[in-house]
Amino acid sequence: MTDLVLESTSAGETEGYKPLQVASESQGDEDEPDEADGDIDLDEDVYGAAIFSFIFDSFEIIHATDSNHSEGEDHDGLSLKMNIARISFVSLILVCNYLLQGSMLFFIVKFVVLTTLHETQRVYQRYHSEVFTDGAYDAAKWETFDAKDSLCGIAFSNFFFMYAILCLWWCTMLKDVRLIDKMRRNMSSVAHAATINDMIQFPEEGSDEPVRVKAFVTPIRMLLYFGILLPKLLISSGLLLIGTVWLSATDNFGDLILNAVALEFVIGIDELLFEAMLPGTIRERICETKLWVKPKKSTPESNAKNVKAQYIRSLTYFLTVTVGVYIFMSIGQYIPRLGVLPNYANDAMCPVYLKDTTSWVCAFNSYAEDCFPFS
């Protein structure tokens, strides 16, 4: 990593310190951020608000309580009580976000997934016990079987449709996981600061330059990793698994699509709380704040290496989705509490039934009076 040195300045220079200077060049860093080197925007959601507040309010609180700190130096114009109130309120909203997302996952499992799973397994169990004689399919019993709709509506009765829906759901969650990974790589690329006073570079008064976070002290970095990134990753991983089981247990193709759309509601809780609960001033401050990463020397070799790394990462994601979904639908069905139909034998006799229930009652070449006669 690049070593950064903070040089002291005279009292007349801005903020009492010079910008962080480069002591040695970084060579061949494979963990480059997705954003262009330099300024990196904070996301306008609860997590972005938490990152902003953890950094800036901690900075202001420590400055205000430091006996060596100048009384007149206040960068955001807020009192100590206001800084404490802001970091407390943002932390409260962040905790509420975790509680809401976590409780939604719990209630979805308890009252939706397990109920749907039970019904699907019962229908398939009835099918085997009522339609088969000595292990052989009995067409006569199929005619009297009263759960054809439920049996032929389960996702497993159409492998390719279910595979496509699950791939789309995994891609939806992969987008969230990639944002987490991008956030992690951006944070890890920000330099290390010896003290909290070395973290932020404020622009000169009247300047249009943004406020730049140029380095993290270790406690702040750990707070961001374990207070934001890790819980967000755990929630996304849990939603991926729960959604996969729920969708594969669905006993109606129409509900299969609706359920996939409904699951996205849980993903958007953080943005909903940001829009509904946090004041507009914090959004303005987020837009004015940038994480800063030292620009790296660009060479044809480094550019080619970066492009190659990105394609390898994207190929890994592609294989994770396409192969992972297939493994879940096959071997994964034998994992306790994860498999929906562990002994499914692809024996639901639905083609004829589906042909009858999806055919046109009135053909295109028929007259209306021929299709719908009066009694």
C-alpha positions, 0 to 999 in steps of 0.5 A: 500500500502507498505510505502517506505522510502528513506534513505540518503547516504554518498557522495560516495554511488551510486546516492546519495541515497539508494534503497527504503526500505520497511517500512511495508508489503503489505497484501492481495493486490488483484490488483496484476500486471500480470507480475512477482513481480519485473522488468516489461518491457515497451512496444516497441510502442509509449506508451512505448516510452512516458512512458520512456520519461515522466519519464526520461526526466522529471527527467533529466530536473528537475535535470539540473534546480535544483539549489541544484543539483550537476553540474556533475551528468548527468545520460544519458549523454545528454544535457538539450536541448537534453532532452527537444527536446526528450520529445517534439518529443516523445510527438509530436509523441504521439499526432500524434498517437491520431490524426491519430487514432481519425481521422481514426475513424471519417472518417471510420464512415462518409465515410464507416460505414454510407454509408454501413448502409444506403445501408443495410437499403435501401435493407431491406426496398425495400425487405419489400415494393416490395416482400410482399403483405399486410404483406404476403410474395409473392413468385412471387414478390421474383422471380422478386426482383433485389436485392437478392444478396444484401439482402442475403449478409447482415450479419443479414441474417445469425445469427450464422456467424455474431455472430461468426465474431462479437465475434472474433472482440470483442476478438480482441479489448478485447486483447487491453483492457486487455493490457490497464488494465494490464498496469494500474495495473502495474503502480498502483503497483509501489510505491509512491515517495515524490520527483522526485529524489526518482523515479529512481535507476540507476545501478553502472557504468559497471553493467549489471543491468537495470535502475529501476523506483521504484516509481512515484511522483503524477504528473508523475503518473497522466500524465501517467494515463490521458495522455496515459491510458485514451486516449488509452482506449477511442480509443479502446472503440470507435473502438469496437463500430464503428467496431461492427456497420460496421461489422453488416451492411456489405452486403457481407459475403466476405467483412465481413471478409475483413472488420474485418481484415482492422479494425486492421490497426487502432489498429496498428498505434501506433506500426507503428509510433514507428517503422517509426518515433522514433530513434533506441536509444530510443528502446535501452533505453526502453529495458534497463528500468524496472518498479519495483514492490516490490516482495510480500511474496508467500504463498499457500493461496496467490497463490490460491487467485491470480489464482482464481482472474485471472480466475474470471477476464477471466470468466468476459471477456468471458461472456462480449464477448459472452453475449454482442454480443448477446445483441447487435444483439437483444436488442441493435438494438433498440438503436438509432445510434447503431442499424442496423436493429431494426425491423429485423424479420429474414424474408429474404427468402435466403436459396433457393437462396443461395443453387442455387448460391453456388451449383457446376456447374460441379459435381465431377462425370461429365466429363468436356465436359458435364459441359462446352459444346461449343456453 
